[in-house]
Amino acid sequence: MDGLSLNKIFIILVIALFILGPERLPHYAQKLGEFVRAFKRMADGAKDRLKDEMGPEFDEVDWNQLDPRQYDPRRIIRYALLEDEKEALAEARKKRAAEGVQARRERAEARANGVSRGTLNFDDEAT
């Protein structure tokens, strides 16, 4: 299901117009609006009551962990694959960094050996 699009809403309104008739439709639309507002007030009241009962811990709760959509198998697999890719990239980065440190260390040792023997060329320093 892709949710309600503008076309679907229009079709529902046309069907409601035929079922209810043009004289009763405004009354039922008003009732629907009142119901939606009452439901929103009820949900806000429940949230406020929960916030009052939990106190400051309410703000510390990670509500995303409680979202049931996170248990979608496609999302779990995608996350696992991305996590594996991130780990592989981190390992490659660590390996390149270690190789760079080793290469700098070898160049420093080669320069130190060249200076101690007195065979250091200016061409060697450029590399």
C-alpha positions in Angstrom: 0.0 0.0 0.0 1.3 3.4 -0.9 -0.9 5.3 1.4 -3.6 7.8 0.4 -2.8 9.9 -2.6 -4.8 12.8 -3.8 -6.6 10.7 -6.4 -7.7 8.1 -3.8 -9.0 10.9 -1.5 -10.9 12.4 -4.4 -12.5 9.0 -5.2 -13.4 8.5 -1.5 -15.1 11.9 -1.5 -17.1 11.2 -4.6 -18.3 7.8 -3.2 -19.2 9.6 0.1 -21.1 12.2 -1.9 -23.2 9.5 -3.6 -23.8 7.5 -0.4 -24.6 10.3 2.0 -26.0 12.8 -0.5 -25.1 16.4 -0.8 -27.4 17.6 2.0 -25.8 15.4 4.7 -22.2 15.5 3.5 -21.3 18.8 5.3 -22.7 17.5 8.6 -20.6 14.3 8.4 -17.5 16.2 7.3 -17.9 18.3 10.4 -18.3 15.2 12.6 -15.2 13.7 11.0 -13.3 16.9 11.8 -14.5 16.8 15.4 -13.5 13.2 15.7 -10.0 13.9 14.4 -9.5 16.8 16.8 -10.8 14.7 19.7 -8.5 11.9 18.8 -5.5 14.3 18.6 -6.4 15.8 22.0 -6.6 12.3 23.5 -3.2 11.3 22.1 -1.6 14.5 23.3 -3.2 14.0 26.8 -1.9 10.4 26.9 1.6 11.7 25.9 1.5 14.4 28.6 0.3 12.0 31.2 3.1 9.6 30.3 5.6 12.4 30.4 4.3 13.4 33.9 4.5 9.9 35.2 8.0 9.2 33.8 9.4 12.5 34.8 12.8 13.5 33.4 13.4 10.0 32.1 10.9 10.6 29.4 13.3 12.8 27.5 16.1 10.2 27.8 14.1 7.4 26.1 15.3 6.6 22.6 11.9 6.3 20.9 13.4 5.1 17.6 14.4 1.9 19.3 10.7 1.2 20.1 9.6 1.8 16.4 8.3 -1.6 15.1 9.3 -0.5 11.5 12.9 -1.1 12.5 12.2 -4.9 12.5 11.6 -4.9 8.7 13.8 -7.8 7.4 14.9 -5.6 4.4 16.1 -2.9 6.8 17.9 -5.4 9.0 19.8 -6.9 6.1 20.6 -3.5 4.6 22.0 -2.3 8.0 24.0 -5.5 8.3 25.5 -5.1 4.9 26.3 -1.5 5.4 27.8 -2.3 8.8 30.1 -4.9 7.2 31.1 -2.4 4.5 31.9 0.2 7.1 34.0 -2.3 9.0 35.9 -3.3 5.8 36.5 0.4 5.0 37.8 1.1 8.6 40.1 -1.9 8.3 41.5 -0.7 5.0 41.9 2.8 6.4 43.9 1.4 9.4 46.0 -0.7 7.1 46.9 2.3 4.9 47.7 4.4 8.0 49.9 1.6 9.4 51.7 1.3 6.0 52.2 5.1 5.9 53.6 5.1 9.4 55.9 2.3 8.5 57.1 4.0 5.3 57.8 7.3 7.1 59.7 5.3 9.8 61.8 3.6 7.1 62.6 6.9 5.4 63.6 8.5 8.7 65.9 5.5 9.5 67.4 5.7 6.0 68.1 9.4 6.5 69.6 8.8 9.9 71.8 6.0 8.5 72.9 8.3 5.7 73.7 11.1 8.0 75.7 8.9 10.4 77.8 7.5 7.4 78.1 11.0 5.9 76.6 9.8 2.6 73.5 11.9 2.7 72.7 13.5 -0.7 70.3 16.4 -1.1 68.5 14.3 -3.7 67.7 11.8 -0.9 66.0 14.4 1.2 63.6 15.4 -1.6 62.1 11.9 -1.6 
